[in-house]
Amino acid sequence: MIRLDDPRLITLLSVGIASALLWWMLVASMGDMVMPTDLTIGNFIGTSIMWIVMMLAMMLPAMAPVLVQYAKLASKESTGPALILRVTLFGTGYFALWAAVSVILAAAQLGLAHTDAFAMGGTLATPLAAGFLAIAAGLWQFTPIKDVCLTHCRRPLAWLLAHWREGMGGAFPMGARHGAYCVGCCIALMGLMFVFGAMNMVWMAVIAAYFVLEKIAPAADRWSRIVGWALVIGGVATILLSL
């Protein structure tokens, strides 16, 4: 039975509250948001911040399984504020990789804004480009890298026990290392944001939900290949129809 003071429950509730606040912020701000197109320092910083917030909202629920397991194990060594700080440092390390990805995607958006392959300030691929992005995301589902990363993401407790580092100093590196597997697992599918529109809240939520299901649903390592085939077939059809 889970007690009210169980670090797993507290961590899960914290993730839920933070996720709800981030999604509320995004929904409230999307209506008035204007996509910059000029590649200036100011636009790059603003676009990077936007992507970082979006990425945190999408990936925080997917971080929950490993955050909960880490909190439980760390509670054997730390309590109170020290435990909260350790879990926060682990989560920060985990997200550091996604923050770097966010900056890269922000640069890509601004760089693609003036090309013929992307519309809406670089946030929406034309059918031809969308087809190739879908094929790339689908093929990634069959790669050994995807298999290895998904295995670690689906078995967070086993990974933590095998790579445990004690103390406050071990929290951030452990989080960053596991976050690298999350990036490897989800990075190609994140490219679908440009297929459906990077600012499309509905598809943002669908992709975020898929990331969670792929990590916790039974037999996800098998049906993820079905998703791969669907993306490849859909991408090929989109390209053919655009010619």
C-alpha positions as CSV (number, residue, x, y, z in Angstrom):
1,M,0.0,0.0,0.0
2,I,1.3,3.5,-0.9
3,R,1.3,6.0,2.0
4,L,0.5,9.7,1.6
5,D,4.2,10.4,2.5
6,D,5.5,7.9,0.0
7,P,8.1,9.6,-2.2
8,R,6.7,7.8,-5.3
9,L,3.2,9.4,-4.7
10,I,4.6,12.8,-4.0
11,T,6.8,12.7,-7.1
12,L,3.9,11.5,-9.3
13,L,1.6,14.2,-7.9
14,S,4.3,16.9,-8.5
15,V,4.8,15.7,-12.1
16,G,1.0,15.8,-12.6
17,I,0.6,19.4,-11.2
18,A,3.7,20.7,-13.1
19,S,2.4,19.1,-16.4
20,A,-1.1,20.6,-15.9
21,L,0.4,24.1,-15.4
22,L,2.7,23.8,-18.4
23,W,-0.2,22.7,-20.7
24,W,-2.4,25.5,-19.3
25,M,0.4,28.0,-20.1
26,L,0.7,26.7,-23.7
27,V,-3.0,26.7,-24.3
28,A,-3.3,30.2,-22.9
29,S,-0.4,31.6,-25.0
30,M,-0.9,29.8,-28.4
31,G,-3.7,32.0,-29.5
32,D,-1.7,35.2,-29.4
33,M,1.6,33.7,-30.5
34,V,3.2,35.0,-33.7
35,M,5.9,32.9,-35.3
36,P,9.1,34.9,-35.9
37,T,10.8,34.2,-39.3
38,D,14.0,36.3,-39.2
39,L,17.0,34.6,-37.8
40,T,18.1,37.1,-35.2
41,I,19.5,36.6,-31.8
42,G,16.3,37.8,-30.2
43,N,14.1,35.6,-32.3
44,F,16.4,32.6,-31.7
45,I,16.3,33.1,-27.9
46,G,12.5,33.6,-27.9
47,T,11.9,30.6,-30.2
48,S,14.2,28.4,-28.1
49,I,12.4,29.3,-24.9
50,M,9.1,28.4,-26.6
51,W,10.4,25.0,-27.7
52,I,11.9,24.3,-24.3
53,V,8.5,25.0,-22.6
54,M,6.7,22.9,-25.2
55,M,9.2,20.1,-24.8
56,L,9.0,20.1,-21.0
57,A,5.2,19.9,-21.2
58,M,5.4,17.0,-23.7
59,M,8.2,15.0,-22.0
60,L,7.5,15.5,-18.3
61,P,4.8,12.9,-18.2
62,A,7.1,10.5,-20.0
63,M,9.8,11.1,-17.4
64,A,7.4,10.1,-14.6
65,P,8.2,6.4,-14.5
66,V,11.9,6.8,-14.0
67,L,11.5,9.9,-11.7
68,V,9.1,7.8,-9.4
69,Q,11.6,4.9,-9.3
70,Y,14.5,7.2,-8.6
71,A,12.6,9.0,-5.8
72,K,11.9,5.6,-4.1
73,L,15.5,4.5,-4.3
74,A,17.0,7.9,-3.3
75,S,14.6,8.0,-0.2
76,K,16.8,5.2,1.3
77,E,19.7,7.6,1.4
78,S,18.1,11.0,1.7
79,T,15.0,12.5,3.2
80,G,13.1,15.9,3.3
81,P,14.6,18.8,1.4
82,A,17.7,16.8,0.4
83,L,15.5,14.1,-1.3
84,I,13.5,16.8,-3.1
85,L,16.7,18.4,-4.3
86,R,18.1,15.0,-5.5
87,V,14.9,14.2,-7.5
88,T,14.9,17.7,-8.9
89,L,18.6,17.4,-10.0
90,F,17.9,14.0,-11.6
91,G,14.9,15.5,-13.5
92,T,17.0,18.5,-14.5
93,G,19.7,16.2,-15.9
94,Y,17.1,14.1,-17.7
95,F,15.6,17.2,-19.3
96,A,19.0,18.8,-20.1
97,L,19.2,16.6,-23.2
98,W,15.7,17.6,-24.4
99,A,16.5,21.3,-23.7
100,A,19.5,20.9,-26.1
101,V,17.2,19.3,-28.7
102,S,14.7,22.2,-28.2
103,V,17.4,24.7,-29.1
104,I,18.3,22.7,-32.2
105,L,14.6,22.5,-33.3
106,A,14.3,26.3,-32.7
107,A,17.2,26.9,-35.0
108,A,15.8,24.5,-37.6
109,Q,12.4,26.3,-37.5
110,L,13.9,29.7,-38.1
111,G,16.2,28.3,-40.7
112,L,13.4,26.6,-42.6
113,A,11.0,29.5,-42.3
114,H,12.0,30.9,-45.7
115,T,12.2,27.6,-47.6
116,D,9.6,26.3,-50.0
117,A,9.4,23.0,-48.0
118,F,7.9,24.6,-44.9
119,A,5.1,27.0,-44.2
120,M,3.7,28.9,-41.1
121,G,7.1,30.3,-40.1
122,G,8.9,27.0,-40.5
123,T,6.5,25.1,-38.2
124,L,4.6,23.1,-40.8
125,A,6.1,20.9,-43.6
126,T,4.6,20.9,-47.1
127,P,3.2,17.5,-48.1
128,L,6.4,16.4,-49.8
129,A,8.6,17.3,-46.9
130,A,6.0,15.8,-44.5
131,G,6.1,12.5,-46.3
132,F,9.9,12.2,-45.9
133,L,9.7,13.2,-42.2
134,A,7.0,10.5,-41.7
135,I,9.1,7.9,-43.5
136,A,12.2,8.8,-41.4
137,A,10.2,8.5,-38.2
138,G,8.7,5.2,-39.2
139,L,12.1,3.7,-40.2
140,W,13.6,4.8,-36.9
141,Q,11.2,2.5,-35.1
142,F,13.1,-0.5,-36.6
143,T,16.6,0.6,-35.7
144,P,18.8,-1.1,-33.1
145,I,19.2,2.3,-31.4
146,K,15.5,2.6,-30.9
147,D,15.3,-1.0,-29.5
148,V,18.1,-0.3,-27.0
149,C,16.7,3.0,-25.9
150,L,13.2,1.8,-25.6
151,T,14.3,-1.2,-23.5
152,H,16.0,1.1,-21.0
153,C,13.0,3.5,-20.9
154,R,10.6,0.6,-20.3
155,R,12.7,-0.8,-17.5
156,P,13.7,2.2,-15.4
157,L,14.2,0.3,-12.1
158,A,16.6,-2.2,-13.7
159,W,18.5,0.6,-15.3
160,L,18.7,2.6,-12.1
161,L,20.0,-0.4,-10.1
162,A,22.6,-1.1,-12.7
163,H,23.9,2.5,-12.9
164,W,23.2,3.8,-9.4
165,R,25.4,6.7,-8.2
166,E,25.1,7.7,-4.5
167,G,24.6,11.1,-3.1
168,M,23.6,14.5,-4.5
169,G,26.5,14.5,-6.9
170,G,25.2,11.4,-8.7
171,A,21.7,12.7,-9.4
172,F,22.3,15.0,-12.3
173,P,24.6,12.7,-14.2
174,M,22.3,9.8,-13.8
175,G,19.4,11.9,-15.0
176,A,21.3,13.1,-18.1
177,R,22.4,9.5,-18.9
178,H,18.9,8.2,-18.8
179,G,17.6,11.2,-20.6
180,A,19.9,10.4,-23.5
181,Y,18.1,7.1,-23.9
182,C,14.8,9.0,-23.9
183,V,16.0,11.2,-26.7
184,G,17.2,8.2,-28.7
185,C,13.8,6.6,-28.2
186,C,11.7,9.6,-29.2
187,I,13.7,12.0,-31.3
188,A,12.5,10.8,-34.7
189,L,8.9,10.8,-33.6
190,M,9.4,14.4,-32.4
191,G,10.0,15.3,-36.0
192,L,6.3,14.6,-36.6
193,M,5.7,18.0,-34.9
194,F,6.6,19.6,-38.2
195,V,4.3,17.2,-40.1
196,F,1.2,18.1,-38.1
197,G,2.3,21.6,-37.2
198,A,4.6,22.4,-34.3
199,M,2.0,24.7,-32.8
200,N,-0.9,22.2,-33.1
201,M,-1.9,21.6,-29.5
202,V,-4.0,18.5,-30.3
203,W,-1.2,16.7,-32.1
204,M,1.2,17.8,-29.5
205,A,-0.9,16.1,-26.9
206,V,-1.3,13.0,-29.1
207,I,2.4,12.6,-29.6
208,A,3.1,13.3,-25.9
209,A,0.5,10.6,-24.9
210,Y,2.2,8.1,-27.3
211,F,5.6,8.7,-25.7
212,V,4.0,7.7,-22.3
213,L,2.2,4.7,-23.7
214,E,5.3,3.4,-25.5
215,K,7.1,3.4,-22.1
216,I,4.5,1.8,-20.0
217,A,1.9,-0.1,-22.2
218,P,2.2,-3.9,-22.5
219,A,4.0,-5.2,-25.6
220,A,4.8,-1.6,-26.7
221,D,8.1,-2.8,-28.1
222,R,6.1,-4.9,-30.6
223,W,3.3,-2.6,-31.5
224,S,5.7,0.3,-31.9
225,R,6.7,-1.5,-35.1
226,I,3.1,-1.3,-36.3
227,V,3.3,2.4,-35.8
228,G,6.6,2.4,-37.8
229,W,4.9,0.6,-40.7
230,A,2.0,3.0,-40.6
231,L,4.3,6.0,-40.7
232,V,6.3,4.6,-43.6
233,I,3.1,3.8,-45.6
234,G,1.5,7.1,-44.8
235,G,4.7,8.9,-45.7
236,V,5.0,7.2,-49.1
237,A,1.3,7.8,-49.8
238,T,1.7,11.5,-48.9
239,I,4.7,11.9,-51.3
240,L,2.9,10.1,-54.1
241,L,-0.2,12.3,-53.7
242,S,1.9,15.5,-53.7
243,L,3.6,14.7,-57.0
